[in-house]
Amino acid sequence: MNTGRENEKRHRYSAKNTVVQVNFMCEAPKAKAVSVVGDFNDWNPEANQMERHLDGYWKSSIQITTGHHCYQFLVDGERQLDPRANGVVKLNGDSRASLLSVS
C-alpha cells in the first residue's frame, strides 16, 4: 500500500508539474489587437495579449505546463489557427483549434 509520502516522492518529478516558457508568434501586420486564447488560459482573450513588432508579427511568451494544449489566435476579435502549430484539432461543432505539444 502506498502512503501519502511514497505517492508524493513518486510524483515529485512528474512532467505533469513542469512549466515551460512557450513563445507564440502571429503574422497580422494590419491588426489592431491580437491575443492567444487556449485551454491553458481558459480561452480568456484578456489573459495573454500579444505585443506588436515592427516586422508585422505579434509576439507573446507564456508559461505553460507540459502536455498537449489547444489554442487559437484572436485577431481583432476573429479566431484564427496558427499555421506553425503541431496540428489541428476539432473542438465543439465545426470549430477547430491549433495543437501545441509542450515538453
PyMOL CGO cylinders between C-alpha atoms (Angstrom):
from pymol import cmd
from pymol.cgo import CYLINDER

trace = [
    CYLINDER, 0.00, 0.00, 0.00, 1.34, 3.44, -0.94, 0.3, 1, 1, 1, 1, 1, 1,
    CYLINDER, 1.34, 3.44, -0.94, 1.45, 6.01, 1.78, 0.3, 1, 1, 1, 1, 1, 1,
    CYLINDER, 1.45, 6.01, 1.78, 0.96, 9.69, 1.05, 0.3, 1, 1, 1, 1, 1, 1,
    CYLINDER, 0.96, 9.69, 1.05, 4.71, 10.25, 1.40, 0.3, 1, 1, 1, 1, 1, 1,
    CYLINDER, 4.71, 10.25, 1.40, 5.56, 7.48, -1.09, 0.3, 1, 1, 1, 1, 1, 1,
    CYLINDER, 5.56, 7.48, -1.09, 2.99, 8.87, -3.51, 0.3, 1, 1, 1, 1, 1, 1,
    CYLINDER, 2.99, 8.87, -3.51, 4.48, 12.36, -3.13, 0.3, 1, 1, 1, 1, 1, 1,
    CYLINDER, 4.48, 12.36, -3.13, 8.00, 11.06, -3.86, 0.3, 1, 1, 1, 1, 1, 1,
    CYLINDER, 8.00, 11.06, -3.86, 6.81, 9.14, -6.91, 0.3, 1, 1, 1, 1, 1, 1,
    CYLINDER, 6.81, 9.14, -6.91, 5.09, 12.22, -8.44, 0.3, 1, 1, 1, 1, 1, 1,
    CYLINDER, 5.09, 12.22, -8.44, 7.62, 14.85, -7.35, 0.3, 1, 1, 1, 1, 1, 1,
    CYLINDER, 7.62, 14.85, -7.35, 9.48, 14.69, -10.67, 0.3, 1, 1, 1, 1, 1, 1,
    CYLINDER, 9.48, 14.69, -10.67, 6.45, 14.08, -12.85, 0.3, 1, 1, 1, 1, 1, 1,
    CYLINDER, 6.45, 14.08, -12.85, 6.38, 16.02, -16.12, 0.3, 1, 1, 1, 1, 1, 1,
    CYLINDER, 6.38, 16.02, -16.12, 2.79, 16.98, -15.31, 0.3, 1, 1, 1, 1, 1, 1,
    CYLINDER, 2.79, 16.98, -15.31, 4.09, 19.60, -12.88, 0.3, 1, 1, 1, 1, 1, 1,
    CYLINDER, 4.09, 19.60, -12.88, 6.67, 21.07, -15.25, 0.3, 1, 1, 1, 1, 1, 1,
    CYLINDER, 6.67, 21.07, -15.25, 6.12, 24.58, -16.60, 0.3, 1, 1, 1, 1, 1, 1,
    CYLINDER, 6.12, 24.58, -16.60, 7.83, 25.69, -19.81, 0.3, 1, 1, 1, 1, 1, 1,
    CYLINDER, 7.83, 25.69, -19.81, 8.18, 29.11, -21.42, 0.3, 1, 1, 1, 1, 1, 1,
    CYLINDER, 8.18, 29.11, -21.42, 6.46, 28.99, -24.86, 0.3, 1, 1, 1, 1, 1, 1,
    CYLINDER, 6.46, 28.99, -24.86, 6.86, 31.72, -27.48, 0.3, 1, 1, 1, 1, 1, 1,
    CYLINDER, 6.86, 31.72, -27.48, 3.89, 32.47, -29.74, 0.3, 1, 1, 1, 1, 1, 1,
    CYLINDER, 3.89, 32.47, -29.74, 4.14, 34.43, -32.97, 0.3, 1, 1, 1, 1, 1, 1,
    CYLINDER, 4.14, 34.43, -32.97, 1.28, 35.60, -35.21, 0.3, 1, 1, 1, 1, 1, 1,
    CYLINDER, 1.28, 35.60, -35.21, 1.67, 37.43, -38.52, 0.3, 1, 1, 1, 1, 1, 1,
    CYLINDER, 1.67, 37.43, -38.52, -1.01, 40.13, -38.65, 0.3, 1, 1, 1, 1, 1, 1,
    CYLINDER, -1.01, 40.13, -38.65, 0.54, 43.41, -39.84, 0.3, 1, 1, 1, 1, 1, 1,
    CYLINDER, 0.54, 43.41, -39.84, -2.79, 45.27, -40.15, 0.3, 1, 1, 1, 1, 1, 1,
    CYLINDER, -2.79, 45.27, -40.15, -4.29, 44.08, -36.85, 0.3, 1, 1, 1, 1, 1, 1,
    CYLINDER, -4.29, 44.08, -36.85, -5.11, 46.44, -34.02, 0.3, 1, 1, 1, 1, 1, 1,
    CYLINDER, -5.11, 46.44, -34.02, -5.11, 43.76, -31.29, 0.3, 1, 1, 1, 1, 1, 1,
    CYLINDER, -5.11, 43.76, -31.29, -4.01, 40.12, -31.09, 0.3, 1, 1, 1, 1, 1, 1,
    CYLINDER, -4.01, 40.12, -31.09, -4.13, 37.68, -28.19, 0.3, 1, 1, 1, 1, 1, 1,
    CYLINDER, -4.13, 37.68, -28.19, -3.57, 33.98, -27.59, 0.3, 1, 1, 1, 1, 1, 1,
    CYLINDER, -3.57, 33.98, -27.59, -6.55, 32.03, -26.24, 0.3, 1, 1, 1, 1, 1, 1,
    CYLINDER, -6.55, 32.03, -26.24, -6.45, 28.38, -25.25, 0.3, 1, 1, 1, 1, 1, 1,
    CYLINDER, -6.45, 28.38, -25.25, -7.09, 25.72, -22.68, 0.3, 1, 1, 1, 1, 1, 1,
    CYLINDER, -7.09, 25.72, -22.68, -4.05, 26.98, -20.71, 0.3, 1, 1, 1, 1, 1, 1,
    CYLINDER, -4.05, 26.98, -20.71, -5.79, 30.34, -20.01, 0.3, 1, 1, 1, 1, 1, 1,
    CYLINDER, -5.79, 30.34, -20.01, -9.46, 29.24, -20.05, 0.3, 1, 1, 1, 1, 1, 1,
    CYLINDER, -9.46, 29.24, -20.05, -9.89, 30.81, -23.51, 0.3, 1, 1, 1, 1, 1, 1,
    CYLINDER, -9.89, 30.81, -23.51, -9.69, 34.26, -21.91, 0.3, 1, 1, 1, 1, 1, 1,
    CYLINDER, -9.69, 34.26, -21.91, -8.80, 36.93, -24.54, 0.3, 1, 1, 1, 1, 1, 1,
    CYLINDER, -8.80, 36.93, -24.54, -7.53, 39.29, -21.84, 0.3, 1, 1, 1, 1, 1, 1,
    CYLINDER, -7.53, 39.29, -21.84, -5.10, 36.78, -20.30, 0.3, 1, 1, 1, 1, 1, 1,
    CYLINDER, -5.10, 36.78, -20.30, -2.37, 36.77, -22.97, 0.3, 1, 1, 1, 1, 1, 1,
    CYLINDER, -2.37, 36.77, -22.97, -2.45, 39.82, -25.19, 0.3, 1, 1, 1, 1, 1, 1,
    CYLINDER, -2.45, 39.82, -25.19, 0.36, 39.88, -27.72, 0.3, 1, 1, 1, 1, 1, 1,
    CYLINDER, 0.36, 39.88, -27.72, 2.84, 42.67, -28.44, 0.3, 1, 1, 1, 1, 1, 1,
    CYLINDER, 2.84, 42.67, -28.44, 3.13, 44.16, -31.93, 0.3, 1, 1, 1, 1, 1, 1,
    CYLINDER, 3.13, 44.16, -31.93, 6.59, 44.24, -33.56, 0.3, 1, 1, 1, 1, 1, 1,
    CYLINDER, 6.59, 44.24, -33.56, 7.78, 46.34, -36.50, 0.3, 1, 1, 1, 1, 1, 1,
    CYLINDER, 7.78, 46.34, -36.50, 8.07, 43.28, -38.77, 0.3, 1, 1, 1, 1, 1, 1,
    CYLINDER, 8.07, 43.28, -38.77, 4.27, 42.77, -38.73, 0.3, 1, 1, 1, 1, 1, 1,
    CYLINDER, 4.27, 42.77, -38.73, 4.39, 39.91, -36.23, 0.3, 1, 1, 1, 1, 1, 1,
    CYLINDER, 4.39, 39.91, -36.23, 2.71, 39.87, -32.84, 0.3, 1, 1, 1, 1, 1, 1,
    CYLINDER, 2.71, 39.87, -32.84, 4.58, 38.00, -30.11, 0.3, 1, 1, 1, 1, 1, 1,
    CYLINDER, 4.58, 38.00, -30.11, 3.92, 36.69, -26.63, 0.3, 1, 1, 1, 1, 1, 1,
    CYLINDER, 3.92, 36.69, -26.63, 5.80, 34.46, -24.22, 0.3, 1, 1, 1, 1, 1, 1,
    CYLINDER, 5.80, 34.46, -24.22, 3.65, 32.34, -21.89, 0.3, 1, 1, 1, 1, 1, 1,
    CYLINDER, 3.65, 32.34, -21.89, 4.39, 29.88, -19.06, 0.3, 1, 1, 1, 1, 1, 1,
    CYLINDER, 4.39, 29.88, -19.06, 2.54, 26.63, -19.92, 0.3, 1, 1, 1, 1, 1, 1,
    CYLINDER, 2.54, 26.63, -19.92, 2.55, 23.18, -18.30, 0.3, 1, 1, 1, 1, 1, 1,
    CYLINDER, 2.55, 23.18, -18.30, 3.89, 20.27, -20.30, 0.3, 1, 1, 1, 1, 1, 1,
    CYLINDER, 3.89, 20.27, -20.30, 1.42, 18.24, -22.32, 0.3, 1, 1, 1, 1, 1, 1,
    CYLINDER, 1.42, 18.24, -22.32, -0.88, 18.84, -25.28, 0.3, 1, 1, 1, 1, 1, 1,
    CYLINDER, -0.88, 18.84, -25.28, -2.83, 22.09, -25.49, 0.3, 1, 1, 1, 1, 1, 1,
    CYLINDER, -2.83, 22.09, -25.49, -5.42, 23.60, -27.86, 0.3, 1, 1, 1, 1, 1, 1,
    CYLINDER, -5.42, 23.60, -27.86, -5.23, 27.29, -28.76, 0.3, 1, 1, 1, 1, 1, 1,
    CYLINDER, -5.23, 27.29, -28.76, -6.17, 29.97, -31.29, 0.3, 1, 1, 1, 1, 1, 1,
    CYLINDER, -6.17, 29.97, -31.29, -5.09, 33.49, -32.10, 0.3, 1, 1, 1, 1, 1, 1,
    CYLINDER, -5.09, 33.49, -32.10, -7.73, 36.16, -31.61, 0.3, 1, 1, 1, 1, 1, 1,
    CYLINDER, -7.73, 36.16, -31.61, -7.00, 38.80, -34.27, 0.3, 1, 1, 1, 1, 1, 1,
    CYLINDER, -7.00, 38.80, -34.27, -9.24, 41.87, -33.96, 0.3, 1, 1, 1, 1, 1, 1,
    CYLINDER, -9.24, 41.87, -33.96, -11.92, 39.65, -32.45, 0.3, 1, 1, 1, 1, 1, 1,
    CYLINDER, -11.92, 39.65, -32.45, -11.68, 36.91, -35.12, 0.3, 1, 1, 1, 1, 1, 1,
    CYLINDER, -11.68, 36.91, -35.12, -10.37, 33.46, -34.17, 0.3, 1, 1, 1, 1, 1, 1,
    CYLINDER, -10.37, 33.46, -34.17, -7.53, 32.14, -36.35, 0.3, 1, 1, 1, 1, 1, 1,
    CYLINDER, -7.53, 32.14, -36.35, -5.47, 28.97, -36.46, 0.3, 1, 1, 1, 1, 1, 1,
    CYLINDER, -5.47, 28.97, -36.46, -1.70, 29.05, -36.17, 0.3, 1, 1, 1, 1, 1, 1,
    CYLINDER, -1.70, 29.05, -36.17, -0.07, 27.84, -39.42, 0.3, 1, 1, 1, 1, 1, 1,
    CYLINDER, -0.07, 27.84, -39.42, 3.04, 26.89, -37.39, 0.3, 1, 1, 1, 1, 1, 1,
    CYLINDER, 3.04, 26.89, -37.39, 1.11, 24.65, -34.97, 0.3, 1, 1, 1, 1, 1, 1,
    CYLINDER, 1.11, 24.65, -34.97, 1.93, 20.97, -34.34, 0.3, 1, 1, 1, 1, 1, 1,
    CYLINDER, 1.93, 20.97, -34.34, -1.51, 20.09, -35.74, 0.3, 1, 1, 1, 1, 1, 1,
    CYLINDER, -1.51, 20.09, -35.74, -5.20, 20.98, -35.73, 0.3, 1, 1, 1, 1, 1, 1,
    CYLINDER, -5.20, 20.98, -35.73, -7.94, 19.50, -33.54, 0.3, 1, 1, 1, 1, 1, 1,
    CYLINDER, -7.94, 19.50, -33.54, -11.70, 19.70, -33.78, 0.3, 1, 1, 1, 1, 1, 1,
    CYLINDER, -11.70, 19.70, -33.78, -13.48, 21.43, -30.92, 0.3, 1, 1, 1, 1, 1, 1,
    CYLINDER, -13.48, 21.43, -30.92, -17.23, 21.69, -30.34, 0.3, 1, 1, 1, 1, 1, 1,
    CYLINDER, -17.23, 21.69, -30.34, -19.28, 21.70, -33.55, 0.3, 1, 1, 1, 1, 1, 1,
    CYLINDER, -19.28, 21.70, -33.55, -17.30, 22.86, -36.57, 0.3, 1, 1, 1, 1, 1, 1,
    CYLINDER, -17.30, 22.86, -36.57, -14.79, 24.88, -34.56, 0.3, 1, 1, 1, 1, 1, 1,
    CYLINDER, -14.79, 24.88, -34.56, -11.11, 23.95, -34.83, 0.3, 1, 1, 1, 1, 1, 1,
    CYLINDER, -11.11, 23.95, -34.83, -8.04, 24.84, -32.78, 0.3, 1, 1, 1, 1, 1, 1,
    CYLINDER, -8.04, 24.84, -32.78, -4.31, 24.67, -33.22, 0.3, 1, 1, 1, 1, 1, 1,
    CYLINDER, -4.31, 24.67, -33.22, -2.50, 21.91, -31.32, 0.3, 1, 1, 1, 1, 1, 1,
    CYLINDER, -2.50, 21.91, -31.32, 0.58, 22.58, -29.22, 0.3, 1, 1, 1, 1, 1, 1,
    CYLINDER, 0.58, 22.58, -29.22, 2.79, 19.88, -27.72, 0.3, 1, 1, 1, 1, 1, 1,
    CYLINDER, 2.79, 19.88, -27.72, 4.86, 21.18, -24.80, 0.3, 1, 1, 1, 1, 1, 1,
    CYLINDER, 4.86, 21.18, -24.80, 7.68, 19.02, -23.44, 0.3, 1, 1, 1, 1, 1, 1,
]
cmd.load_cgo(trace, "trace")
